[in-house]
Amino acid sequence: MASAVLKVAGAGLSRCSRLTLLRTHSTTAPLHQGLPGSLWKLGRLNHIAIAVPDMEKATALYRDVLGATVSDQVPLPDHGVYTVFVELGNTKLELLHPLGEKSPIAGFLQKNKSGGMHHICIEVDNITVAIADLKAKNIRTLSAEPRIGAHGKPVMFLHPKDCDGVLVELEEA
């Protein structure tokens, strides 16, 4: 049925236009968010973290210029950062600024003076099982055990060299 509709809709169009039309209207099966038989599942994107050299300026950009709702600045001494969350309709941005000289964000900003994307955070339903499974698949973690993150939930960072150059944070949902 859909094929017949597309043929009628595509009548008189060039071959390239019809291909574009067909691709636009193609359907795919839903993405399965976990391997068959897996004891844990990957969830939604929780946030994208951005390292910023000037927290006040960055907060003002999202709040005053773009009109987003932003949280108060919160220090996380165990992680060596100050955080501000920017609420978006479908996820959040986490603005990160160094707290202390040994902050991992200080090192990031030394290499990237104007700041930039630092990591993505994806929720998992069982972080302990997910970590064990990923370690068995030779995915390295940046700490031996999960730590409590900005949302008060266990988090674990995966080594970017094992994740196609992306620093991935897993957070228990």
Salt bridges, closest charged atoms under 4 A:
ASP64 OD1 - ARG63 NE 2.79
GLU94 OE1 - HIS47 NE2 2.88
GLU94 OE1 - HIS119 NE2 3.51
GLU123 OE2 - ARG44 NE 3.48
ASP133 OD2 - LYS137 NZ 3.04
ASP162 OD2 - ARG140 NE 2.91
GLU169 OE1 - HIS47 NE2 3.22
GLU169 OE1 - HIS119 NE2 2.97
GLU171 OE1 - HIS151 ND1 2.87
